[in-house]
Amino acid sequence: MAKFITGHELNAELEKLFKDASQSLILISPFVKLNPHYRSALLTKKSADKLSIIVVFGKNENDPSRSISREDIDFFKQFPCIEIRYESRLHAKYYSSENAAIITSMNLYEFSQNNNIESGILLQPPVLS
């Protein structure tokens, strides 16, 4: 099932994706600066040793620290099964778990979430009855 989402619904679905992940979590965003809600949702997974997390960030090939803060790198390094990658030409924004995926215009960046008009497509498998 595909659903077009914007605004608060986009933020809520992304937070839900973090909370519901138990096996895999992929976060692809050129810019990363976690807002407190996302940070809190991710912290619930800190002791989930079966959860594989991949974070890919990019842009700013002359200074990658402009794409992700030291604070957020240190935050992600707390997780037991984490891989952090840098791709200088990254422009894509994609977030997924084993339950759902979101393709969106929104960076994983607090300013984007709070100030920009963003949209995305939420993809989930059909519910079988």
N, C-alpha and C positions, 0 to 999 in steps of 0.2 A: 504494500500500500504506500502511495506517495501522497504527501500533504504539504501544501504551501503554507509556510508560517512566517510571521513577522513580529517585531516588537517584543512585548513581554512574553508572548507565547514562544518565540524563538529562544529567549533566555531561559524560560522555564523548561523547555524540552532539552536544552543543552545540560542544564543542571540535573535533570532526571536521568539523562544518559550517563552522567558521571556516577550518580548514586546507584543506578541499576547494574552497572558493569560488574561482572564477577570473574571473567576470564581474560578479556582483552579490552584495551582502550587505546584508540589512536587519535592523537590531537595534532592536526596539521594547520599551522597558521604562521604567516610571515612575522607577525608581531604577537608577543605574549606578555601580558601584564594582567595577572589574575585578579578579578574582583573578589571581595570577601565571600560572596555566596558560592562562587565556584571553588574557591580555596577550601571552604568549609565542607562542601560536598566531596571534594577529593580527599580530604583528611579522613573521612569515614572509611577510606580504602587503604589507609597507611599500613595496616597489618595484614592486608589480603595478599599473602605470599603467592597465591595462584593467579593473581591478576598481572598480566603483562601490559605494560604501558609504554607506548612509543610517542615521543614528542618530536615533531619536526618544525623548526622555525627557520626564518631566512631573511633575505634582503640585507642591505647595509654591508656589502662585502668588505668595505674598508674598516668597519667597526661593528661586528656582530652584537656587541653589547647594547647597541641602539635598538635591537630587535627583541631582546629578552633581558630582563634585569638579573643581576647577580642573585637578588632575593628569590626570584622565581626559579632559577637554576638550583639554588640550594634547597628550595622547597621540594622540587621534583626529585632531587637526589636522596630524599628521605625514604622513598618507596623501594621495596626490596627487589622488584623486577622492572627496572626502568631503562629505557634507551633514549638518549637525547641526541638528535641529529641536526646538523646545520646544512641548509641548501641555499646558496647565495642568490639563486634565481627564482626562489619560491614565490608564487603568487596565489596558490590555491588555499582554500579554507575548507577543511573536511574534518569531521569529528565522528567517531564511531565506537561502538561496543559490539559485543556478540548479539545484542538485541535490536540495535537500530543504528542508523547513520544519518548525518545531517550534512548536506552540501549547501554552503551558504556564502554570502558576501562578507560576513562578519569575522573580523579577526578575533582572536582570543585575547582581547585587549579591552581593559575597563572603559577607556574613552569611547571605543566603538560601540560597546554595549549600552552605554548611557546616553550617547549624544547623536549617533548616526541613525539614519533610516536604513535598516538592514532587513534582509529577507533570506529565506532558505527553503530547502525541500527536505522534509523529514521522511525517511524511508524506513519502513518496518515490514517484517514478514506478515502475511495475512494470518489472522487468528482463526485457528481451526476449532470447530465446535463439535 
